[in-house]
Amino acid sequence: MKKKIIIVALIAVAFAGGYSLNNLAVSKSSPEYKVAVVDIQKVVANSTEIKALKAEQEKQVQNLQNTIDKARAEIANEKNPEKISQLEEKYRKEISDAKLALDTSYNQKLTAIDSKIKTAVVEKARSMNYNIVLPKNTVLFGGDDITEQVAGIIN
């Protein structure tokens, strides 16, 4: 009986020792991660391309509003019901086509700028040897803030 207890104890000690050595080896081999955070909203807000796109969009919306005002005035001056109907249809199509073209153009340009920002984040993170980049608003604590460096690339 004593022999069995000694054998069980030796097995337990061997298992504990092996487990400890394994944990030590795993902890030494785990990679070190460098984590960065980027305030994307700040990068977008300070982007000259975004500011230019917004100004262009406002100008085009104003042009569209001028077309709408012109259509209303022309329709209001017309007395013939058939002509009114024709004018309404003509301007409805013209305004609808202009709005669709405006939205399509804006979305394409915004997508291109978004892609440029993502590329800048990746390039900067790689050049600074970061493994992970997270949006700043999702991180409660930690990570190196590289917002200014990314914003410098974008502008």
C-alpha positions as CSV (number, residue, x, y, z in Angstrom):
1,M,0.0,0.0,0.0
2,K,2.8,2.3,0.9
3,K,4.5,1.6,-2.4
4,K,1.3,2.6,-4.3
5,I,1.1,5.9,-2.4
6,I,4.7,6.6,-3.3
7,I,4.1,5.8,-7.0
8,V,1.0,8.0,-7.1
9,A,2.9,10.8,-5.4
10,L,5.8,10.5,-7.9
11,I,3.3,10.6,-10.8
12,A,1.6,13.6,-9.4
13,V,4.9,15.4,-8.9
14,A,6.0,14.5,-12.4
15,F,2.7,15.7,-13.9
16,A,2.9,19.0,-11.9
17,G,6.5,19.5,-13.0
18,G,5.7,18.8,-16.6
19,Y,2.7,21.2,-16.5
20,S,4.8,23.9,-15.0
21,L,7.5,23.6,-17.6
22,N,4.9,23.6,-20.3
23,N,3.4,26.8,-19.0
24,L,6.8,28.4,-18.7
25,A,7.7,27.5,-22.3
26,V,4.3,28.7,-23.6
27,S,4.5,32.0,-21.8
28,K,8.0,32.7,-23.2
29,S,7.0,31.9,-26.7
30,S,3.8,34.0,-26.9
31,P,4.3,36.9,-29.3
32,E,4.3,40.5,-28.0
33,Y,1.5,42.6,-29.5
34,K,1.7,46.3,-30.0
35,V,-1.8,47.8,-30.1
36,A,-2.6,51.2,-31.5
37,V,-5.8,53.2,-31.5
38,V,-7.0,55.7,-34.1
39,D,-9.8,58.3,-33.7
40,I,-11.3,57.9,-37.1
41,Q,-13.9,60.6,-36.5
42,K,-11.1,63.1,-35.8
43,V,-9.2,62.0,-38.9
44,V,-12.3,62.4,-41.1
45,A,-13.2,65.7,-39.5
46,N,-9.8,67.1,-40.2
47,S,-9.5,65.7,-43.8
48,T,-9.2,68.3,-46.4
49,E,-10.7,65.9,-49.0
50,I,-13.8,65.4,-46.8
51,K,-14.1,69.2,-46.4
52,A,-13.8,69.7,-50.1
53,L,-16.3,66.9,-50.8
54,K,-18.8,68.5,-48.4
55,A,-18.4,71.9,-50.0
56,E,-18.9,70.4,-53.5
57,Q,-21.9,68.5,-52.2
58,E,-23.5,71.7,-50.8
59,K,-22.9,73.5,-54.1
60,Q,-24.6,70.8,-56.1
61,V,-27.5,70.6,-53.6
62,Q,-27.9,74.4,-54.0
63,N,-27.9,73.9,-57.8
64,L,-30.6,71.2,-57.4
65,Q,-32.6,73.6,-55.2
66,N,-32.3,76.3,-57.8
67,T,-33.7,73.8,-60.4
68,I,-36.6,73.0,-58.1
69,D,-37.4,76.7,-57.5
70,K,-37.2,77.3,-61.3
71,A,-39.6,74.4,-61.9
72,R,-42.1,75.7,-59.3
73,A,-42.1,79.2,-60.8
74,E,-42.6,77.9,-64.3
75,I,-45.4,75.6,-63.3
76,A,-47.0,78.4,-61.2
77,N,-47.0,80.7,-64.3
78,E,-48.6,78.1,-66.6
79,K,-52.4,78.2,-67.0
80,N,-52.9,75.3,-69.3
81,P,-53.5,72.0,-67.3
82,E,-51.9,69.8,-70.0
83,K,-48.8,72.0,-70.1
84,I,-48.7,71.9,-66.3
85,S,-48.8,68.2,-66.3
86,Q,-46.0,68.0,-69.0
87,L,-43.9,70.4,-67.1
88,E,-44.3,68.6,-63.8
89,E,-43.3,65.3,-65.4
90,K,-40.4,66.9,-67.2
91,Y,-39.0,68.5,-64.0
92,R,-39.8,65.4,-61.9
93,K,-37.6,63.3,-64.2
94,E,-34.9,66.0,-64.4
95,I,-34.7,66.5,-60.7
96,S,-34.8,62.7,-60.0
97,D,-32.0,62.1,-62.4
98,A,-29.9,64.9,-61.0
99,K,-30.5,63.7,-57.4
100,L,-29.5,60.1,-58.4
101,A,-26.3,61.3,-60.1
102,L,-25.5,63.5,-57.2
103,D,-25.9,60.7,-54.7
104,T,-23.9,58.2,-56.8
105,S,-21.0,60.6,-57.3
106,Y,-21.0,61.5,-53.6
107,N,-21.0,57.9,-52.5
108,Q,-18.2,57.0,-54.9
109,K,-16.0,59.8,-53.7
110,L,-16.7,59.0,-50.1
111,T,-15.8,55.4,-50.6
112,A,-12.6,56.4,-52.2
113,I,-11.7,58.7,-49.3
114,D,-12.6,55.9,-46.8
115,S,-10.4,53.5,-48.7
116,K,-7.5,56.0,-48.6
117,I,-8.0,56.5,-44.8
118,K,-7.9,52.7,-44.2
119,T,-4.8,52.4,-46.3
120,A,-3.1,55.2,-44.4
121,V,-3.9,53.5,-41.1
122,V,-2.5,50.2,-42.3
123,E,0.7,51.8,-43.7
124,K,1.3,53.9,-40.6
125,A,0.7,50.9,-38.3
126,R,3.0,48.7,-40.3
127,S,5.7,51.3,-40.4
128,M,5.5,51.7,-36.6
129,N,5.4,47.9,-36.0
130,Y,1.9,47.7,-34.6
131,N,0.1,44.3,-34.8
132,I,-3.4,45.6,-34.1
133,V,-5.2,48.9,-34.7
134,L,-8.5,49.6,-33.0
135,P,-11.0,52.5,-33.3
136,K,-10.3,54.8,-30.3
137,N,-14.0,55.0,-29.3
138,T,-14.1,51.2,-28.6
139,V,-11.0,51.0,-26.4
140,L,-11.5,51.8,-22.7
141,F,-7.8,51.7,-21.8
142,G,-4.5,51.1,-23.5
143,G,-3.1,51.3,-26.9
144,D,-0.9,54.0,-28.4
145,D,-2.8,56.8,-30.1
146,I,-1.6,57.2,-33.7
147,T,-4.4,59.5,-34.8
148,E,-2.1,62.5,-35.5
149,Q,0.4,60.4,-37.5
150,V,-2.5,59.1,-39.7
151,A,-4.1,62.5,-40.1
152,G,-0.7,63.8,-41.3
153,I,-0.7,61.2,-44.1
154,I,-4.3,62.0,-45.2
155,N,-3.9,65.8,-45.4
